[in-house]
């Protein structure tokens, strides 16, 4: 590989060599989502960038590969820890390059030529030749010959990169309640009824492509649900709030309350307190796994009118004058 073909994996992910494993993972996920073919149908440049990002992450996410890459640069995948037998010698020779810097060579062949004294030596004085020391367990058996191929046949690929992708999807309350079809990238995704905020929908075979096995991972859609003007979640149940008047709270009444299925009549018992909740069984959110529905909770709030008619005021004055109930009577017994 010529120097001009060298791929700076850190630069591809927008990082430096000091990046942590978590920073590498975070940068990869962001770029993989950005350049994924499903998000850029027909865009060859995006496809090429997607492959580069995958290649960079495969190396930098693997501690052993990253260590080789940091030490040997563009030759990291050409250098094996052991050989299957040096030309002209016996097998099993272990080579320790001791942190040697390969970046001064235009190609691996240049490095070998320098090692064998077959041409100029980078960084040396004119007419001179640098000497490099390599440690082996048995010495160079039989020496080198012209057939040496520069470790090019040795590859130790251990893919630690996940092929799965994650993306956010925003649904309305109605879409999440009833289920829907949503277009994600270049294809349709079926949203089942009853998904909740934070839940994940698995879409098989829509993740990134492994360039070696040609297999695809899965796409996981994290669900976000837009807020609703009336309904909200209370754990697994639905919660809503309705207002009643003071006389309705005292005397009790029957009111209509919206549910996901439409309006229903709800009996308000006499003497209900503000903030008390009534339960409508089976009127809540769909149970995605077991079927059926959760409950809908109706929180009652007593609304005090600001503007009242003359007769209303007269009636309240009569109630005040004749009231026997004192909600603060218990305060008389409180002391430090």
C-alpha positions as CSV (number, residue, x, y, z in Angstrom):
1,X,0.0,0.0,0.0
2,X,1.5,3.3,-1.0
3,X,1.7,6.1,1.5
4,X,-0.9,8.1,-0.5
5,X,-3.3,5.2,0.0
6,X,-2.9,5.1,3.7
7,X,-6.3,5.4,5.5
8,X,-6.2,7.4,8.8
9,X,-8.9,5.5,10.7
10,X,-8.9,8.1,13.5
11,X,-9.4,10.9,11.0
12,X,-12.2,8.9,9.2
13,X,-14.1,8.8,12.6
14,X,-13.3,12.4,13.3
15,X,-11.1,11.5,16.3
16,X,-7.5,11.6,17.5
17,X,-5.2,8.8,18.7
18,X,-6.1,9.6,22.3
19,X,-9.8,8.8,21.8
20,X,-11.3,6.4,24.3
21,X,-13.1,3.2,23.4
22,X,-16.4,4.9,24.3
23,X,-15.6,7.9,22.1
24,X,-14.8,5.6,19.2
25,X,-18.1,3.7,19.6
26,X,-20.1,7.0,19.9
27,X,-18.5,8.5,16.7
28,X,-19.0,5.3,14.8
29,X,-22.7,5.1,15.6
30,X,-23.2,8.7,14.6
31,X,-21.4,8.3,11.3
32,X,-22.9,4.8,10.5
33,X,-26.4,6.2,10.9
34,X,-25.5,9.3,8.8
35,X,-24.1,7.3,5.8
36,X,-26.2,4.1,6.1
37,X,-27.5,3.1,2.6
38,X,-31.0,3.0,3.9
39,X,-30.7,6.7,4.8
40,X,-29.0,7.6,1.5
41,X,-30.6,5.4,-1.2
42,X,-28.6,5.6,-4.5
43,X,-25.8,7.8,-3.1
44,X,-22.5,6.1,-4.0
45,X,-20.4,8.6,-2.1
46,X,-22.4,8.0,1.1
47,X,-22.0,4.2,0.5
48,X,-18.2,4.6,0.1
49,X,-18.0,6.7,3.3
50,X,-20.2,4.0,5.1
51,X,-17.7,1.3,4.1
52,X,-14.8,3.5,5.3
53,X,-16.5,4.1,8.6
54,X,-17.1,0.4,9.1
55,X,-13.5,-0.4,8.2
56,X,-12.1,2.1,10.7
57,X,-14.4,1.0,13.5
58,X,-13.5,-2.7,12.9
59,X,-9.9,-1.9,13.6
60,X,-10.2,0.7,16.3
61,X,-12.8,-1.1,18.3
62,X,-10.6,-4.2,18.6
63,X,-7.9,-3.6,21.3
64,X,-5.4,-5.9,19.6
65,X,-5.9,-4.5,16.1
66,X,-5.8,-0.9,17.4
67,X,-2.5,-1.7,19.2
68,X,-1.0,-3.0,15.9
69,X,-2.4,-0.1,13.9
70,X,-1.0,2.5,16.4
71,X,2.4,0.8,16.2
72,X,2.7,-0.2,12.5
73,X,0.4,2.3,10.8
74,X,-0.5,1.3,7.3
75,X,1.3,-2.1,7.7
76,X,-0.6,-3.2,10.7
77,X,-2.5,-6.0,8.9
78,X,0.7,-7.2,7.1
79,X,2.6,-7.9,10.3
80,X,1.8,-11.2,12.0
81,X,2.9,-12.2,15.5
82,X,4.3,-15.6,14.2
83,X,5.2,-17.0,10.8
84,X,4.2,-20.3,9.4
85,X,7.9,-20.8,8.3
86,X,10.4,-18.3,6.8
87,X,11.6,-19.0,3.3
88,X,14.8,-21.0,3.5
89,X,14.4,-21.7,7.2
90,X,12.2,-23.4,9.8
91,X,8.8,-22.4,11.1
92,X,7.8,-20.9,14.4
93,X,10.0,-17.7,14.5
94,X,8.6,-15.0,16.7
95,X,9.3,-11.4,15.6
96,X,9.3,-8.4,18.1
97,X,9.4,-5.1,16.3
98,X,9.8,-3.2,19.5
99,X,7.8,-0.1,18.7
100,X,9.6,0.5,15.4
101,X,8.2,3.3,13.3
102,X,7.2,2.1,9.8
103,X,5.7,5.4,8.6
104,X,9.0,6.4,6.9
105,X,8.5,3.8,4.2
106,X,6.4,4.3,1.1
107,X,5.5,0.6,0.9
108,X,6.2,-2.6,2.8
109,X,8.5,-3.6,-0.1
110,X,10.6,-0.6,0.5
111,X,11.0,-1.7,4.1
112,X,12.2,-5.2,3.1
113,X,14.6,-3.7,0.5
114,X,16.1,-1.5,3.2
115,X,16.3,-4.4,5.6
116,X,18.2,-6.5,3.0
117,X,20.4,-3.7,1.8
118,X,18.8,-3.6,-1.7
119,X,18.8,0.1,-2.2
120,X,18.7,3.4,-0.3
121,X,17.8,3.6,3.3
122,X,15.2,6.3,4.5
123,X,16.8,8.8,6.9
124,X,20.4,7.6,6.3
125,X,23.3,9.7,5.2
126,X,24.3,9.5,1.4
127,X,26.1,6.3,0.8
128,X,25.5,5.0,4.3
129,X,23.0,2.5,5.6
130,X,21.1,2.5,8.9
131,X,21.1,-0.6,11.0
132,X,17.9,-1.9,12.7
133,X,17.8,-4.5,15.4
134,X,15.0,-7.1,15.6
135,X,14.7,-9.7,18.4
136,X,13.8,-13.3,17.5
137,X,13.7,-16.4,19.6
138,X,16.0,-18.4,17.3
139,X,17.7,-15.9,15.0
140,X,16.8,-15.6,11.3
141,X,16.8,-19.3,10.2
142,X,18.5,-19.6,6.9
143,X,18.4,-15.8,6.4
144,X,16.1,-14.0,3.9
145,X,15.8,-14.7,0.2
146,X,14.3,-12.8,-2.7
147,X,11.0,-14.7,-2.4
148,X,10.1,-13.1,1.0
149,X,6.5,-11.7,0.6
150,X,6.4,-9.2,3.5
151,X,3.9,-11.1,5.8
152,X,1.2,-10.4,3.2
153,X,-0.3,-13.9,3.6
154,X,-0.9,-13.5,7.3
155,X,-4.2,-12.0,8.4
156,X,-5.8,-12.3,11.8
157,X,-9.3,-10.9,11.5
158,X,-11.4,-10.8,14.7
159,X,-14.4,-8.7,14.1
160,X,-15.6,-7.1,17.3
161,X,-17.8,-4.5,15.6
162,X,-21.6,-4.9,16.0
163,X,-23.6,-4.9,12.8
164,X,-26.7,-3.6,14.6
165,X,-27.8,0.0,14.2
166,X,-30.0,2.2,16.4
167,X,-32.3,5.1,15.3
168,X,-35.0,7.2,16.9
169,X,-38.6,7.2,15.6
170,X,-41.3,9.6,16.7
171,X,-44.9,8.6,16.7
172,X,-48.2,10.3,17.6
173,X,-50.3,8.9,20.4
174,X,-52.7,7.6,17.8
175,X,-50.0,5.8,15.8
176,X,-48.5,4.3,18.9
177,X,-51.9,3.2,20.2
178,X,-53.2,1.6,17.0
179,X,-50.0,0.7,15.2
180,X,-49.0,2.0,11.8
181,X,-46.6,1.8,8.9
182,X,-43.7,4.2,8.8
183,X,-41.1,4.8,6.1
184,X,-37.6,4.5,7.5
185,X,-34.8,5.1,5.0
186,X,-35.6,3.2,1.8
187,X,-38.2,0.9,3.3
188,X,-41.4,0.5,5.3
189,X,-41.5,-0.5,8.9
190,X,-44.5,-2.0,10.6
191,X,-45.2,-0.5,14.1
192,X,-47.2,-2.8,16.3
193,X,-50.0,-1.4,18.5
194,X,-49.2,-0.5,22.1
195,X,-45.5,0.6,21.8
196,X,-44.5,2.9,24.6
197,X,-41.9,5.7,25.0
198,X,-38.4,4.2,25.2
199,X,-39.3,0.8,23.9
200,X,-37.3,-0.6,20.9
201,X,-38.6,-2.1,17.7
202,X,-36.3,-4.7,16.1
203,X,-36.2,-4.6,12.3
204,X,-34.3,-7.7,11.1
205,X,-31.8,-7.4,8.3
206,X,-31.8,-3.6,8.2
207,X,-28.5,-3.0,10.0
208,X,-25.0,-2.5,8.5
209,X,-23.5,-5.0,6.1
210,X,-20.4,-7.0,7.1
211,X,-18.2,-6.7,4.0
212,X,-16.6,-10.1,4.8
213,X,-19.6,-12.3,5.5
214,X,-22.1,-10.2,3.5
215,X,-24.5,-10.5,6.4
216,X,-26.6,-7.7,7.7
217,X,-27.3,-6.8,11.3
218,X,-30.6,-5.5,12.7
219,X,-32.0,-2.0,13.0
220,X,-33.4,-1.0,16.4
221,X,-35.9,1.8,16.5
222,X,-36.2,3.6,19.8
223,X,-39.7,5.0,20.2
224,X,-40.5,8.5,21.1
225,X,-44.2,9.5,21.4
226,X,-45.4,13.1,21.0
227,X,-47.3,14.6,23.9
228,X,-51.1,14.5,23.9
229,X,-53.4,17.4,24.9
230,X,-55.4,15.1,27.2
231,X,-53.8,11.7,27.8
232,X,-50.5,10.9,29.4
233,X,-48.8,7.9,30.7
234,X,-48.9,6.8,34.3
235,X,-46.7,3.7,34.4
236,X,-48.5,1.2,32.2
237,X,-51.8,3.0,32.5
238,X,-53.3,6.1,30.8
239,X,-54.0,9.2,32.9
240,X,-56.3,12.1,32.3
241,X,-57.6,15.0,34.3
242,X,-61.2,16.3,34.4
243,X,-62.6,19.4,36.2
244,X,-65.8,19.4,38.2
245,X,-67.6,22.2,40.0
246,X,-67.9,22.5,43.8
247,X,-71.6,21.6,43.8
248,X,-70.8,18.5,41.7
249,X,-68.1,17.5,44.2
250,X,-70.5,17.9,47.1
251,X,-73.6,16.4,45.6
252,X,-72.1,13.9,43.1
253,X,-72.9,13.7,39.4
254,X,-72.4,11.8,36.2
255,X,-70.1,13.3,33.5
256,X,-68.7,12.2,30.1
257,X,-65.0,11.5,29.9
258,X,-63.0,10.8,26.7
259,X,-61.2,7.5,26.3
260,X,-59.2,6.1,23.4
261,X,-62.4,4.4,22.3
262,X,-64.6,7.4,22.6
263,X,-66.8,9.1,25.3
264,X,-68.0,7.1,28.3
265,X,-70.2,8.1,31.3
266,X,-68.4,8.2,34.6
267,X,-70.2,8.5,38.0
268,X,-68.7,11.1,40.3
269,X,-69.5,10.1,43.9
270,X,-70.7,12.7,46.4
271,X,-68.0,14.2,48.6
272,X,-65.1,13.4,46.2
273,X,-61.9,15.2,47.0
274,X,-59.9,17.3,44.5
275,X,-57.0,15.2,43.2
276,X,-58.7,11.9,43.8
277,X,-58.6,9.4,40.8
278,X,-61.3,7.1,39.5
279,X,-60.3,3.9,37.6
280,X,-61.8,2.9,34.2
281,X,-60.7,-0.7,33.8
282,X,-59.6,-1.9,30.4
283,X,-59.8,1.5,28.9
284,X,-56.0,2.2,28.9
285,X,-53.1,1.3,26.7
286,X,-52.8,-1.9,24.7
287,X,-50.7,-4.6,26.2
288,X,-48.2,-5.4,23.4
289,X,-47.2,-8.9,24.6
290,X,-50.2,-10.3,26.5
291,X,-53.0,-8.6,24.7
292,X,-55.9,-6.7,26.4
293,X,-55.7,-3.2,27.8
294,X,-54.4,-1.5,30.9
295,X,-56.6,1.0,32.9
296,X,-57.4,4.6,32.4
297,X,-57.2,6.8,35.5
298,X,-59.4,9.8,35.7
299,X,-58.0,12.4,38.1
300,X,-60.7,14.8,39.4
301,X,-59.9,18.4,40.1
302,X,-62.4,20.8,41.7
303,X,-62.5,24.0,39.7
304,X,-63.6,27.1,41.6
305,X,-65.3,29.7,39.4
306,X,-63.9,33.3,39.3
307,X,-67.0,35.0,37.9
308,X,-70.4,34.1,39.3
309,X,-73.9,35.5,38.8
310,X,-75.9,37.3,41.5
311,X,-78.0,34.3,42.4
312,X,-74.9,32.0,42.6
313,X,-73.3,34.4,45.0
314,X,-76.5,34.5,47.1
315,X,-76.6,30.7,47.2
316,X,-72.9,30.5,48.2
317,X,-73.6,33.1,51.0
318,X,-76.4,31.0,52.3
319,X,-74.2,27.9,52.3
320,X,-71.5,29.8,54.1
321,X,-73.9,31.0,56.8
322,X,-75.4,27.6,57.3
323,X,-72.3,25.4,56.8
324,X,-71.6,22.8,59.5
325,X,-68.4,21.3,58.0
326,X,-65.1,22.8,59.1
327,X,-62.1,21.2,57.1
328,X,-59.6,22.9,59.5
329,X,-61.0,21.8,62.8
330,X,-58.1,19.4,63.4
331,X,-55.6,22.3,63.3
332,X,-56.6,23.3,66.9
333,X,-54.8,20.3,68.3
334,X,-51.5,20.9,66.5
335,X,-48.6,22.3,68.5
336,X,-44.8,21.9,68.8
